[in-house]
C-alpha cells in the first residue's frame, strides 16, 4: 500500500510540469471537495425529483419566486465577508471567525428592515402569501448567512475533508426535512418556512461545531486588520452580482407567470449543480493564491485556464447528449426545459474561473471593482434585453454570453494586478 501511495505521489509530482500547478494539493483537496460535491449533487437531484413529481408547476414557481426574493435582499448583505474571512484565516488570523459572525449579524438588520418594508408592500396589495413569505426571508436570512461563515473558515484552513463532510451532512438533513414537508403539505408558504427554518438550525449547529472543534478560534484572537475594509469593498462589488443572479426569476414570475418560472429553473438545475462541482477548483485555488507571488500565476494563467476550460467542455458535451434521457426518465413534466438546459450548459465551460479566485485572494480591490461592475452591468443588461425581446430563449443566451464576458473581464484585470 505504501509503495502504491509513493507511486501515485511521484506521478502527481511529475505531472506538475504539464499542469503548472501543485497536483498533490489538488488531488488531496480536490478529491474531498469533488467527492463531497458529487454526493451533494445526488441528494439535491433526488430532492428536485420530489419537487417535480409532488408539486404542480405553478406552486413550485411561486415557491422559487419567494426564494428568489431572498436573493434580492442578500444584495444588501455583507456578502464580501466570506471572501475576506478565507483570506484572513489563510494568513493565520483564526480569531476573525467570531468577529465576522457578529459583524454580519449586525449588518443583517438592514436586510430585516428591507424585508419588513417589502412585506408591508405585499400586504397593502392584498397578497398575504408573499407578505408573510418575505417576512420569513427577512428575519432568517441574516442568521443563515452569518452562520455559514464556518465554511469560509474551513476553506481558509484548507480542511477540505471536513468541508465535504459537513456539506453532505447539511444537505442530507435539509433535504430529508424538505421531503417530509412536501409529503405533508403543498402550501408554498409552509415550504418556504420549512426551507428557512431547517437551514437556520443546521447552519447555526455547524457554526458552533466548527468553532468548538477549532480551539485556535478562541485562544488565538488575532483578527485580520484588513478584513473589515476588504469585506465592505467586496460586498459593494458583490451586490450587483447578487442582484443579477436573482432578478431573472423575479421578472419571469411577474411577466410570464409561475409555470414558466418552474420550466426555467428546471432548465438551469442540473448545469448549475455540475457547475458547482467545477467551481471546487476555485475553492481550492483561493487560499493557495493568497500566499503566492502574483507573478507566478500571471505567467501560467492562460495555460491553467485552458485546461480547466477543456474539462468544462467535455462535461458540457456529455450533458447535451444525456439531457433528453435524464428529463424523460426523471422530469417528464418538464420536457419543455430540455432545449433550454442544453444551451445553458455552455456555461460549464466557464464555471471554474481561476482569474476570479486570483483577484479575490490577492485583495486586488481596484481591479476587482472594475471587473465586477463591468461584468454585472453587462449581465443585467443582457437579462433585460434578452427577456424583453426573446423571452426565455433570450434570457438563457443572455446568461451564457454574460458569463463569457465576465471571465474575459477577469482575465484582463488579473494581468494588471
C-alpha positions as CSV (number, residue, x, y, z in Angstrom):
1,X,0.0,0.0,0.0
2,X,2.8,2.4,0.9
3,X,4.5,1.5,-2.4
4,X,1.4,2.4,-4.3
5,X,1.0,5.6,-2.4
6,X,4.5,6.6,-3.3
7,X,4.0,5.8,-6.9
8,X,0.8,8.0,-7.1
9,X,2.7,10.8,-5.3
10,X,5.6,10.6,-7.7
11,X,3.2,10.6,-10.7
12,X,1.4,13.6,-9.4
13,X,4.7,15.5,-8.9
14,X,5.9,14.6,-12.4
15,X,2.6,15.9,-13.9
16,X,3.1,19.3,-12.4
17,X,5.3,20.4,-15.3
18,X,2.4,19.8,-17.6
19,X,-0.5,21.2,-15.5
20,X,1.6,24.0,-14.0
21,X,0.1,23.6,-10.5
22,X,0.5,21.7,-7.2
23,X,-1.1,18.4,-8.2
24,X,-0.7,16.7,-4.8
25,X,-2.6,19.6,-3.2
26,X,-5.2,19.5,-6.0
27,X,-5.6,15.7,-5.7
28,X,-5.9,15.7,-1.9
29,X,-8.2,18.8,-1.5
30,X,-10.0,18.3,-4.8
31,X,-10.7,14.7,-4.1
32,X,-12.6,15.6,-1.0
33,X,-14.3,18.7,-2.5
34,X,-15.3,16.9,-5.7
35,X,-16.5,13.8,-3.9
36,X,-18.5,15.8,-1.5
37,X,-20.0,18.0,-4.2
38,X,-21.0,14.9,-6.2
39,X,-22.7,13.4,-3.2
40,X,-24.4,16.8,-2.5
41,X,-25.5,16.9,-6.2
42,X,-27.0,13.4,-6.0
43,X,-29.0,14.4,-2.9
44,X,-30.1,17.7,-4.5
45,X,-31.1,15.8,-7.6
46,X,-33.3,13.5,-5.6
47,X,-35.0,16.5,-3.9
48,X,-35.6,18.1,-7.3
49,X,-37.2,14.8,-8.3
50,X,-39.6,15.1,-5.3
51,X,-40.4,18.7,-6.2
52,X,-41.1,17.8,-9.8
53,X,-43.4,14.9,-9.0
54,X,-45.1,16.1,-5.8
55,X,-45.8,19.8,-6.7
56,X,-47.7,21.4,-9.6
57,X,-45.5,23.7,-11.7
58,X,-47.4,26.8,-10.6
59,X,-46.9,26.0,-6.9
60,X,-43.2,25.3,-7.4
61,X,-42.8,28.5,-9.4
62,X,-44.4,30.5,-6.5
63,X,-42.1,28.8,-4.0
64,X,-39.0,29.6,-6.2
65,X,-40.1,33.2,-6.5
66,X,-40.1,33.7,-2.7
67,X,-36.7,32.0,-2.5
68,X,-35.5,34.5,-5.2
69,X,-36.7,37.4,-3.1
70,X,-34.1,36.2,-0.5
71,X,-31.5,36.6,-3.2
72,X,-32.6,40.1,-4.0
73,X,-32.4,41.0,-0.3
74,X,-29.0,39.5,0.1
75,X,-27.7,42.1,-2.3
76,X,-27.9,44.4,0.8
77,X,-25.8,42.0,2.9
78,X,-22.1,42.0,3.8
79,X,-21.6,39.2,1.2
80,X,-17.9,40.0,0.8
81,X,-17.2,38.9,4.4
82,X,-16.9,35.3,3.3
83,X,-14.0,36.1,0.9
84,X,-12.3,38.3,3.4
85,X,-12.5,35.6,6.0
86,X,-11.0,33.0,3.8
87,X,-8.0,35.3,3.2
88,X,-7.7,36.2,6.9
89,X,-7.7,32.6,8.1
90,X,-5.3,31.5,5.4
91,X,-2.9,34.1,6.9
92,X,-3.3,32.8,10.4
93,X,-6.0,35.1,11.8
94,X,-8.3,32.4,13.2
95,X,-10.0,34.8,15.6
96,X,-11.5,36.6,12.7
97,X,-14.3,33.9,12.6
98,X,-16.1,35.2,15.7
99,X,-15.7,38.8,14.7
100,X,-17.1,38.1,11.2
101,X,-20.1,36.3,12.6
102,X,-21.2,39.2,14.8
103,X,-20.3,41.7,12.2
104,X,-22.6,40.0,9.8
105,X,-25.4,39.7,12.3
106,X,-25.3,43.5,13.0
107,X,-25.3,44.2,9.3
108,X,-28.2,41.9,8.8
109,X,-30.5,44.5,10.4
110,X,-30.6,46.2,7.1
111,X,-32.0,43.0,5.5
112,X,-34.6,42.7,8.2
113,X,-35.8,46.2,7.6
114,X,-35.9,45.8,3.9
115,X,-37.8,42.5,4.3
116,X,-40.3,44.3,6.6
117,X,-40.9,47.0,4.0
118,X,-41.3,44.5,1.2
119,X,-43.7,42.5,3.4
120,X,-45.7,45.7,4.1
121,X,-45.9,46.4,0.3
122,X,-47.3,43.0,-0.5
123,X,-49.7,43.2,2.5
124,X,-51.2,46.5,1.3
125,X,-51.6,45.0,-2.1
126,X,-53.7,42.1,-0.6
127,X,-51.0,39.4,-1.2
128,X,-50.7,37.8,2.2
129,X,-48.8,34.8,0.8
130,X,-45.9,36.9,-0.4
131,X,-46.1,39.3,2.6
132,X,-45.6,36.5,5.1
133,X,-43.1,34.8,2.9
134,X,-40.9,37.9,2.6
135,X,-41.1,38.5,6.4
136,X,-39.7,35.0,6.9
137,X,-37.0,35.7,4.5
138,X,-36.0,39.0,6.1
139,X,-35.9,37.5,9.6
140,X,-33.9,34.3,9.0
141,X,-31.6,35.1,6.0
142,X,-29.1,37.2,8.1
143,X,-28.8,34.4,10.7
144,X,-28.2,31.8,8.0
145,X,-25.6,34.0,6.1
146,X,-23.7,34.7,9.4
147,X,-23.6,31.0,10.5
148,X,-22.5,29.9,7.0
149,X,-19.2,31.7,7.6
150,X,-18.0,28.4,9.2
151,X,-17.4,27.2,5.6
152,X,-15.2,30.1,4.8
153,X,-13.2,29.5,7.9
154,X,-12.6,25.8,6.9
155,X,-11.6,26.9,3.3
156,X,-9.0,29.2,4.8
157,X,-7.7,26.3,7.0
158,X,-7.7,24.1,3.8
159,X,-9.7,21.5,5.7
160,X,-11.4,20.2,2.6
161,X,-12.3,16.9,4.2
162,X,-14.3,18.5,6.9
163,X,-15.9,20.9,4.4
164,X,-17.1,18.0,2.2
165,X,-18.3,16.0,5.3
166,X,-20.3,18.9,6.8
167,X,-21.8,20.0,3.5
168,X,-23.1,16.5,2.8
169,X,-24.5,16.2,6.4
170,X,-26.2,19.6,6.0
171,X,-27.7,18.7,2.6
172,X,-28.9,15.4,3.8
173,X,-30.6,16.9,6.9
174,X,-32.3,19.7,5.0
175,X,-33.3,17.5,2.1
176,X,-34.9,14.9,4.3
177,X,-36.8,17.7,6.2
178,X,-38.0,19.3,3.0
179,X,-39.1,15.9,1.6
180,X,-41.1,15.3,4.7
181,X,-42.7,18.7,4.4
182,X,-43.5,18.0,0.7
183,X,-45.3,14.8,1.7
184,X,-47.3,16.6,4.3
185,X,-48.2,19.8,2.5
186,X,-48.3,21.5,-0.9
187,X,-48.6,25.0,0.6
188,X,-45.8,27.2,-0.8
189,X,-45.7,29.3,2.3
190,X,-45.2,26.3,4.6
191,X,-42.5,25.1,2.2
192,X,-40.7,28.4,2.5
193,X,-41.0,28.4,6.3
194,X,-39.6,24.8,6.3
195,X,-36.7,25.8,4.0
196,X,-35.5,28.7,6.1
197,X,-36.1,27.1,9.4
198,X,-34.1,23.9,8.7
199,X,-31.3,26.0,7.1
200,X,-31.2,28.2,10.2
201,X,-30.9,25.3,12.6
202,X,-28.3,23.4,10.6
203,X,-26.0,26.3,9.9
204,X,-26.1,27.5,13.5
205,X,-25.3,24.0,14.7
206,X,-22.4,23.7,12.2
207,X,-21.0,27.1,13.1
208,X,-20.9,26.2,16.8
209,X,-19.4,22.8,16.0
210,X,-16.6,24.3,13.9
211,X,-15.9,27.0,16.4
212,X,-15.8,24.4,19.3
213,X,-13.6,22.0,17.3
214,X,-11.0,24.6,16.4
215,X,-9.7,25.9,19.8
216,X,-7.5,28.3,17.9
217,X,-10.6,30.4,17.3
218,X,-11.0,31.0,21.0
219,X,-7.3,31.0,22.0
220,X,-5.8,32.9,19.0
221,X,-7.9,36.0,19.0
222,X,-5.8,37.6,16.3
223,X,-8.0,39.4,13.8
224,X,-7.0,40.5,10.3
225,X,-6.9,44.3,10.4
226,X,-7.7,44.4,6.7
227,X,-10.8,42.1,6.9
228,X,-13.4,44.9,7.5
229,X,-12.1,47.0,4.6
230,X,-11.9,44.1,2.2
231,X,-15.3,42.8,3.3
232,X,-17.1,46.1,2.7
233,X,-15.4,46.8,-0.6
234,X,-16.1,43.3,-1.8
235,X,-19.7,43.5,-0.6
236,X,-20.3,46.6,-2.7
237,X,-19.0,44.7,-5.7
238,X,-21.0,41.6,-4.9
239,X,-24.3,43.5,-4.6
240,X,-24.6,43.9,-8.4
241,X,-23.7,40.2,-8.9
242,X,-26.3,39.0,-6.3
243,X,-28.9,41.2,-7.8
244,X,-28.2,40.0,-11.4
245,X,-28.4,36.3,-10.1
246,X,-31.9,36.7,-8.8
247,X,-33.6,39.4,-11.0
248,X,-34.3,36.9,-13.8
249,X,-36.6,34.8,-11.5
250,X,-38.4,38.0,-10.4
251,X,-39.0,39.2,-14.0
252,X,-40.2,35.8,-15.2
253,X,-42.7,35.4,-12.4
254,X,-44.2,38.9,-13.0
255,X,-44.3,38.8,-16.8
256,X,-44.7,35.2,-17.7
257,X,-46.1,33.5,-14.5
258,X,-45.0,30.8,-12.1
259,X,-45.3,27.9,-14.6
260,X,-42.7,29.5,-16.9
261,X,-40.5,30.2,-13.9
262,X,-40.7,26.5,-12.9
263,X,-39.7,25.5,-16.5
264,X,-36.8,27.9,-16.4
265,X,-35.5,26.7,-13.0
266,X,-35.5,23.1,-14.1
267,X,-33.6,24.0,-17.2
268,X,-30.9,25.5,-15.0
269,X,-30.9,23.0,-12.2
270,X,-28.6,20.2,-13.4
271,X,-26.0,22.5,-15.2
272,X,-25.8,24.6,-12.0
273,X,-25.2,21.5,-9.9
274,X,-22.5,20.3,-12.2
275,X,-21.0,23.8,-12.3
276,X,-20.8,23.7,-8.5
277,X,-18.5,20.7,-8.8
278,X,-16.3,22.5,-11.3
279,X,-16.2,25.6,-9.0
280,X,-14.4,23.4,-6.4
281,X,-11.3,24.3,-8.4
282,X,-11.8,28.0,-7.4
283,X,-12.3,27.0,-3.7
284,X,-9.0,25.1,-3.8
285,X,-7.2,28.0,-5.6
286,X,-8.2,30.9,-3.3
287,X,-6.2,30.1,-0.2
288,X,-3.3,28.9,-2.4
289,X,-3.2,32.2,-4.3
290,X,-3.4,34.2,-1.0
291,X,0.2,33.2,-0.2
292,X,1.6,33.0,-3.7
293,X,3.6,35.5,-5.7
294,X,1.2,37.0,-8.2
295,X,3.7,36.9,-11.0
296,X,3.7,33.0,-10.8
297,X,0.0,32.8,-11.6
298,X,0.1,35.5,-14.2
299,X,2.8,33.6,-16.2
300,X,0.7,30.4,-16.2
301,X,-2.8,31.9,-16.2
302,X,-3.7,31.1,-19.8
303,X,-2.3,27.6,-19.7
304,X,-4.1,26.7,-16.5
305,X,-7.4,28.2,-17.5
306,X,-7.3,26.5,-20.9
307,X,-7.0,23.1,-19.2
308,X,-9.9,23.9,-16.9
309,X,-11.9,25.1,-19.9
310,X,-11.3,21.8,-21.7
311,X,-12.6,19.9,-18.7
312,X,-15.7,22.0,-18.7
313,X,-16.2,21.5,-22.5
314,X,-16.1,17.7,-22.1
315,X,-18.6,17.8,-19.3
316,X,-20.9,20.1,-21.3
317,X,-20.9,17.9,-24.4
318,X,-21.7,14.9,-22.2
319,X,-24.6,16.7,-20.7
320,X,-26.0,17.9,-24.0
321,X,-26.3,14.3,-25.2
322,X,-27.7,12.9,-21.9
323,X,-30.1,15.7,-21.1
324,X,-33.1,14.3,-23.1
325,X,-32.8,10.9,-21.4
326,X,-32.5,12.5,-17.9
327,X,-35.6,14.6,-18.4
328,X,-37.7,11.9,-19.9
329,X,-36.8,9.5,-17.1
330,X,-37.0,11.8,-14.1
331,X,-38.7,15.0,-15.1
332,X,-41.4,14.1,-17.6
333,X,-43.5,17.2,-16.5
334,X,-40.7,19.5,-17.7
335,X,-39.7,18.2,-21.2
336,X,-40.0,21.7,-22.5
337,X,-37.0,22.5,-20.3
338,X,-34.6,20.2,-22.3
339,X,-33.5,22.5,-25.1
340,X,-33.1,25.5,-22.7
341,X,-31.0,23.3,-20.5
342,X,-28.8,22.0,-23.3
343,X,-28.0,25.6,-24.5
344,X,-27.4,26.8,-20.9
345,X,-24.9,24.0,-20.3
346,X,-22.4,26.0,-22.4
347,X,-21.9,27.9,-19.1
348,X,-20.0,24.9,-17.8
349,X,-17.0,25.9,-19.9
350,X,-16.6,28.9,-17.7
351,X,-17.7,27.7,-14.3
352,X,-14.2,27.4,-12.8
353,X,-12.7,30.9,-13.5
354,X,-9.3,31.0,-12.0
355,X,-8.7,34.7,-12.6
356,X,-11.7,35.4,-10.3
357,X,-10.2,33.4,-7.5
358,X,-6.9,35.1,-8.1
359,X,-8.4,38.6,-7.7
360,X,-10.2,37.6,-4.5
361,X,-7.0,36.1,-3.0
362,X,-4.7,39.0,-3.9
363,X,-7.1,41.6,-2.4
364,X,-6.9,43.4,-5.7
365,X,-9.8,45.8,-4.8
366,X,-9.4,48.2,-7.7
367,X,-9.2,45.5,-10.3
368,X,-12.0,43.5,-8.7
369,X,-14.2,46.6,-8.6
370,X,-13.7,47.2,-12.3
371,X,-14.2,43.6,-13.4
372,X,-17.3,43.0,-11.2
373,X,-19.0,46.3,-12.1
374,X,-18.4,45.9,-15.8
375,X,-19.4,42.2,-16.0
376,X,-22.6,42.6,-13.9
377,X,-23.8,45.7,-15.7
378,X,-23.4,43.7,-18.9
379,X,-25.2,40.8,-17.3
380,X,-28.2,42.8,-16.1
381,X,-28.4,44.5,-19.5
382,X,-28.3,41.1,-21.3
383,X,-31.1,39.7,-19.0
384,X,-33.5,42.6,-19.5
385,X,-32.8,42.9,-23.3
386,X,-32.9,39.1,-23.9
387,X,-36.1,38.6,-21.8
388,X,-37.9,41.6,-23.3
389,X,-37.3,40.8,-26.9
390,X,-36.9,37.0,-27.0
391,X,-38.5,35.6,-23.8
392,X,-36.8,32.6,-22.1
393,X,-34.5,31.9,-25.0
394,X,-33.2,35.5,-24.8
395,X,-32.6,35.1,-21.1
396,X,-30.8,31.7,-21.5
397,X,-28.5,33.1,-24.2
398,X,-28.0,36.3,-22.3
399,X,-26.8,34.5,-19.2
400,X,-24.3,32.4,-21.2
401,X,-22.9,35.4,-23.1
402,X,-22.6,37.4,-19.9
403,X,-20.7,34.6,-18.2
404,X,-18.2,34.6,-21.1
405,X,-17.9,38.3,-20.8
406,X,-17.3,38.1,-17.0
407,X,-14.5,35.5,-17.4
408,X,-12.9,37.6,-20.1
409,X,-13.0,40.7,-18.0
410,X,-11.5,38.8,-15.0
411,X,-8.6,37.7,-17.3
412,X,-8.0,41.2,-18.4
413,X,-7.8,42.7,-14.9
414,X,-5.9,39.8,-13.5
415,X,-3.0,40.5,-15.8
416,X,-2.9,44.1,-14.4
417,X,-2.7,43.4,-10.7
